[in-house]
Amino acid sequence: MGADAGMSGWTVVDGLRTYHRAFAGPAGATPVVLVHGLAVSHRYLLRLARALADRHPVHAIDLPGFGRSEKPAAALDVRGHARHLAAWLAARDLAEVCLLGHSFGAEVVAATAVEVPGRVSAVVLAAPTSDPAARSRSAQILRWLRDVPREPAWQVPVFARDVRDAGPRRILRTLGHSVHNAIERDVDRLRMPVLVVRGGRDPVVPAAWAARLGPTATIARAPHNVVATDPAPVAERVARLLRSTAAPFEARSNG
């Protein structure tokens, strides 16, 4: 497998084989862990992983039940996924990481950063769900349907494979967990830097909701899947955040 494709690996966490794709990146740079959204997997995040990998080591994980990871008997809720991700970080001996979660993945990384703050140096919430004004399964589905025509067609075969892997029952049950999760409560407890990234044409994540969660970078004309459609500007915002968080540490180290 070539460098652009990254290296595949599995780690057994709580009895479940958990898949990740890793890109080496420069030694000493902050690792970035990418966490996918509902129904999908690491696959749509590979363009962002490659855009980041010249500046940071990158790990794109498949949550339990999704992508190439093993399936637990029941769909995990946000807390269950957060505990699994925290255990995976420990098993991989990853610390001082930047957690970047997209959509439902943003809920998972916020909860994980609350669970193990000592392992997390920064959090990026990309198109975070779910806005309290649409915190029901039907309301979220309606917003996603509005987003579909705004997404590029190249994503269709990627997502079709991911949906087949996860199965509709697991997807719907996970969505049910998502809409009962108040991500803002976790975000309010975070003490590390937080950046929100959203697309300017995202009907799922309104600007006011994004601003409620933290400083927001809006990528003009991008839809909900901004991490897939616009990887270069997202990667630049992440790198800029991590440069700003590294500067005070370097100043203290050199003082």
C-alpha positions, -999 to 999 in steps of 0.1 A, spaced: 0 0 0 14 34 -10 21 63 13 -9 82 -1 -32 53 9 -19 52 45 -14 20 66 -43 -2 77 -44 -16 111 -68 -32 137 -67 -29 175 -87 -51 198 -106 -28 222 -131 -43 247 -131 -75 226 -139 -57 193 -115 -55 164 -114 -18 156 -101 -6 123 -80 25 116 -60 40 87 -28 58 97 -7 84 78 27 89 93 31 127 91 61 147 105 77 134 136 69 155 167 38 171 153 4 168 170 -15 137 159 -49 142 145 -76 116 150 -105 117 125 -139 104 136 -166 98 110 -203 107 111 -234 86 113 -238 56 89 -204 61 73 -167 52 79 -132 65 76 -134 62 38 -149 96 31 -123 112 54 -93 100 34 -91 132 13 -88 152 45 -63 127 60 -41 132 30 -45 170 31 -33 169 68 -6 143 65 21 167 53 18 186 86 5 161 111 3 123 117 -33 113 110 -54 84 123 -89 78 108 -109 53 129 -140 33 122 -163 34 152 -177 0 164 -204 -12 140 -193 9 111 -169 5 82 -144 -23 88 -147 -24 126 -164 -53 143 -200 -49 153 -212 -49 189 -245 -67 195 -263 -34 202 -258 0 187 -236 21 210 -248 55 223 -225 85 223 -211 77 257 -204 41 246 -186 53 215 -166 78 236 -155 52 260 -144 30 231 -125 58 215 -108 67 248 -98 30 252 -85 29 216 -63 60 223 -49 43 253 -43 10 234 -25 29 206 -6 50 232 -18 82 216 -17 113 238 -19 151 233 -40 145 202 -64 167 182 -97 150 180 -117 160 148 -152 146 146 -176 152 118 -214 154 123 -223 126 148 -185 121 152 -183 156 167 -206 144 195 -183 114 201 -151 135 202 -166 161 225 -177 133 249 -143 116 246 -125 149 254 -146 151 286 -138 114 294 -100 117 289 -90 153 288 -53 144 295 -51 127 261 -66 156 241 -49 189 233 -76 203 209 -110 195 195 -124 202 161 -162 199 157 -169 197 120 -206 202 111 -216 191 146 -250 176 153 -275 181 165 -291 215 167 -316 216 195 -341 232 171 -341 199 152 -333 173 178 -355 145 166 -349 117 141 -375 131 117 -361 167 119 -326 155 113 -336 133 83 -355 162 68 -324 184 71 -302 157 56 -326 154 27 -322 191 20 -285 187 20 -283 157 -4 -287 178 -37 -258 200 -25 -234 171 -21 -211 160 -50 -221 127 -67 -187 111 -62 -197 104 -26 -226 81 -35 -207 48 -40 -186 55 -9 -217 61 13 -236 32 -3 -209 8 7 -208 23 42 -245 21 47 -245 -15 35 -217 -23 60 -235 -7 90 -271 -18 81 -303 4 85 -312 -9 119 -279 1 135 -280 35 117 -315 43 129 -308 33 165 -276 53 165 -295 83 152 -319 78 181 -290 80 205 -277 111 188 -308 131 191 -310 124 228 -274 136 233 -269 173 243 -234 179 228 -234 215 242 -232 201 277 -200 183 269 -185 213 250 -192 236 279 -170 213 300 -140 214 277 -109 233 287 -88 227 256 -91 248 225 -122 241 204 -128 250 168 -161 246 149 -160 241 111 -191 242 90 -200 246 53 -217 278 42 -245 258 25 -250 233 53 -287 230 62 -280 205 90 -258 229 110 -271 265 110 -246 293 117 -262 302 150 -260 266 163 -223 264 153 -215 297 170 -232 284 202 -205 257 204 -174 278 198 -153 299 174 -164 290 139 -147 287 106 -172 287 77 -161 273 44 -181 292 18 -203 272 -6 -195 239 12 -224 215 22 -227 193 53 -199 169 44 -174 198 43 -146 175 55 -149 155 23 -158 181 -2 -133 208 9 -104 190 26 -78 216 18 -94 246 36 -105 224 65 -69 211 68 -56 246 68 -80 257 96 -69 226 117 -32 233 111 -37 269 120 -55 259 153 -27 235 162 0 261 154 -17 285 178 -20 259 205 16 248 201 31 283 204 24 288 241 38 253 249 69 261 229 73 294 247 70 277 281 95 250 271 121 276 259 116 300 288 
